Amino acid sequence: MGLFSELRLAVPWGHIAAKAWGSLQGPPVLCLHGWLDNANSFDRLIPLLPQDFYYVAMDFGGHGLSSHYSPGLPYYYQDFVNEIRRVAAALKWNRFSLMGHSFGGTVGGMFSCIFPEMVDKLILLDASPFVLDTNETEHLLTYRRRAIEHILQLEASEKPSKVVSPEEMLQGFLKNNPHVGEECGKLLLQRGTSQVATGLLLNRDRRITLPEHCFEFISRELFVHSIRKLQARVLLIKALQGYYDVRRVNDDNREPMLFMTGILKSILKERYQFVEFPGNHYIHMNAPHHVAPIISTFLKS
């Protein structure tokens, strides 16, 4: 399972890059990385999981080695949901499991409710299946405005992407991602950067800004309605020192997460499993041996 192959799946704006492990004949599992991360997010976890499954970790558009969206277009939440459907079509998968970390879990959650007949199991790694608008209603129009203005500013500036030394790139990355250890930071940058003559260049699209500019916040009423559509079995792994809100300023408020887990339990009943582990937001990278046994059992059950 240390071996993997690279995939390039054609889409109208270019390609979606992915890496695959395991047996082509095995039950398929699509792995979805977090905001601004890439498919290397699963490098340390997947080798610890059952080897008779077929794991594909994709780079979302504008991330990792995947093509950037066409000029002038923003990145919206449902575009990433759309990418899952395109990947499933390219791989000729009618039914599969989803494993998503953070933003990837949220995108996977929406996909599982829109295409419930396609998803067998949904594994959420320090993620919620949707983002509630509990603290956000007054900000939503501001986010939309900022997202549009950001793209116009980038187009007007035409400044080239910044090239920095490998060490400067790593230190900057770790400063912006305090939950990522140095070893895991290097792993994500391995796929998230390109080597040029004078240093390293970030691969990701500069149009992707803060996650709240692209997230789709939903009401509690719509959340309940959506979860009722779910056919998948759900495993939610919560890191005790992880995040509880998209905007870190609201991170002390755990009530929305308690509401979500309560609804999942009451609607899904025996199809829902909730486990908490000591660790931070990147528990699947920093301590994969902690979460691998419970994921393995869940996949095989």
N, C-alpha and C positions, 0 to 999 in steps of 0.2 A: 504493500500500500504506500510505500515511499515513492513509487513510480506514478507519474501522471502524464497525461497528454494535453496539449494545447488545442483548443477549438476556435474556429472563426466562423461565426454564423452570419450570413448575409441579411442585411436589413436595408430599407430604401435609402437611408442616409449614410450607409457604409457597412460596418460590421459590429457585432457584439462578440467580444472576446470572452473565453471561458477556459477553465482547466478541469479535467475530468480524472477521477480515480476509480479503481474497482472494476467490477465485472459488468461488461456491456449487457449481459443477460439478466443481471440482478435488478431488483426493484429500484426505480430511479428516485433520486433525491436532489432537488435543486437548492443550492445554497446561495443566500443573498447577503451581501456585506452591508456594513453600516455607511452612514453619510461620509463622503470623501475618502472612504477606504477602498479596498479592491479585493479580488478573489483570493489573494494571499492571506486574507483574514482567517481562512480555514486550513492553512497548511499544517498547523500543529494539532488540530482537532481530528481531522478526517482519518489520518493513519491509525488513530485509536478506536475507530468505530468498526462495526462488522464489515468484513471484507467481501461479503457476498451481495453487497449493494452497489449501485452505480451512482457516484456522486459527481455532480457538475456544479462548480462554483463560477458564476458569471460576474463579469464587470458590468455594472450599470453604465448606460450611455454617459459619456463625458468623464468616466472614471477609469482608472487602470489602463488597459490596452484597448478599450472599446472606442469606437469612433465618437467624435463630438457631434452634437446635433447641428443641423444646417444653420448657416449664418442668420442672425436676426431672431431666432426662436429661443424662448425661455425654456427652462426645464420645470415641468409641473408634475406633481405627485402621480397623477393618473398616467403620465407618459411612462413611468417606471413600471406600473402595473401592466401596461400595454406591452412592455418589453418581455415580461414573463410569458405572456401569451404567445409572443413571436418566437421565443426560445423553445417553448413546448412544441409549437408547430414545426419548427426546423428540426427538432429531435424526434418528431413523430410520437410524442408522448400524449396519451389520452388521459392518463391518471398517474399522479406522482406525489411525492411528499415534498414539503417545503421546510427549510431550516433558515431562519433569518435572524441576524444580529441587529439590534437597535433599529435604525431606519429600514433595513432589509426586512425585519420582522413586521413592521408596520405596513410596508408595501405588500408583503406576503399575506398579511391579514386581510387587506382589502381584496386581493386577488381571490382568496379562499371563499370570500362571501359573494363575489361577482360570478365566479366559476366554481360553485361548491361541488359539482359532480366530478371535477378534475383533481381535487386535493384529498389525498388519503390521510396524511398526518401533517400537522403544522407544529413546528418546534420554534418557540420564541426565546431568543437568548437576550436577556435583559431588554426586552422589547414589549410593547403592547400592540394588539392587533389593529388599533386605530389610535388617533390622537384626539382627545376630547377638547372642546373649545372652552373649557371651564374658565381659564384665565385670559382667554385670547380674543373674545368677541370684539372688544374695543380696538384691538390692534390689527384686525384682519385686512382692512382697507389700506392701512399703512404698509403692511407687508407686500400687498399687491403692487402698490405704488413704487416702493423701494426696488422690487424685483425688476420692474420695467425701466426705472431710471438707471439702475445698475448696468443693464445691457446697453442702453444708449450711451452711458459714460465710457464703457469699454470700447464701443465702436468709434466714439469720437477721439479717444486718446491714442488708439493704435500703437500703444507702447508694447514692445516685445516682452515676452515672459522673462522673469528674472532668472539669471543663471547664477548659481552659488556653488561653493565647494561642498563635497559630500558631508563634511563635519558640520558645516553651517546649516545645511539642509536638515540633517538629523536633529540638531539642537533646536532649530525652529519648529520642527515637527513635534518634538517631545514637549516643548513649551506650550504649544496649542492643544496637545493631547495628553494631559497629565496622567490619564489612566493607562497609557501605553508604556510598557517598559522598553528599555533600549533595544533589546534583542527583537522584540515584536515590531518596534518602530523601523528597524533596519529591514525587516521582512516586508512590511507594507510599502516602504520606499523602493524596494527592489523592483516592484511591479508598478509603482506609482510615479517613477521618474525615468527620464531618458538621459543617457550620457551624451554630452556634446563636448567640443574641443576644450572649452574653458571650465567645465564643471557639470552640474546636474540641473535639469529642467523638470518642473512638475508636469506630469502628463495631463492632469485633470483640467477640465474646461473652466476657464476663469468666470464664465457666466454662472457657475454654481456658487452661490454665496451662502448665506446662513440658511439652515434647514427650514426655519419658520417662513421663509419667503416662498417655499415650494410645497410645504406640507398642506394637506387638506384636513382642517380641523372639523370635527363633526359634533353634533349635539348628542346628549345622552339618549334622547329618544331614537335618533338614527342609529346609534351604537347598539341599542337593544334590538332594534329591528334587524340590523345586519347580522348580529350574532345568531339570531334565530334561523338565518339562512345557512349557517355553517353545517356541513356534513362531516368535516374532518374531526379526527381526535386531536386534542391540543395539549402540548406540554409547554408550560411556561416556566423557564428557569430565571429566577430573579437573583441578581447579585446584591448582597446586603449593603455593599458600599457603592452600588451602581447609581444610575440616574433615575429620577422619578418624573421628570418633566422635560419636554423638548427645550424650553428656555430655562437655563440653569438658575435664573433669578427666582423661578417658582419652585425650585427643587425641594424646598422644605415641606411643601404641601403634598402629603401622601394620600390625601382623600380621593383624588381622581383614580389613582392606581387601585385603591381599596374598592372603589365602586366597580371598576372594570373586572377585577378578579372575582368579586361577588356575583356579578352578572354572568360571567363565564361559568362559574360553578353552578349557579341556579338553573341556567339554560342547558348547558352541556352535560351536567351531572357526571356519570361515570366516564364520559368521553373527555373529561378535563383533568389534568394533573398539574399541580403547582408545587414547585420545589424552590427553596431558598438556599443559597450557598454563601459562605463568607468570600468576599472578593469584590473587585471593582467592575466597572462597565465592560472591560475587556477580559472577563473571566475565561471566555472560550479560547483566548490566546495565551493569557498569563498563567492559567491553571487548567489546561485542557483535561488533565488526568482526573480532576474533580468532577467535571460534568460529563465526561465520556461514558462512564458506566450507566448513568440514568438515561442518556440519549440512546445508547445501544439497546438497553432493555425495552425502551419505548418503541424504537424502530422494529425490533423483532417481535413485539407483542401483537 
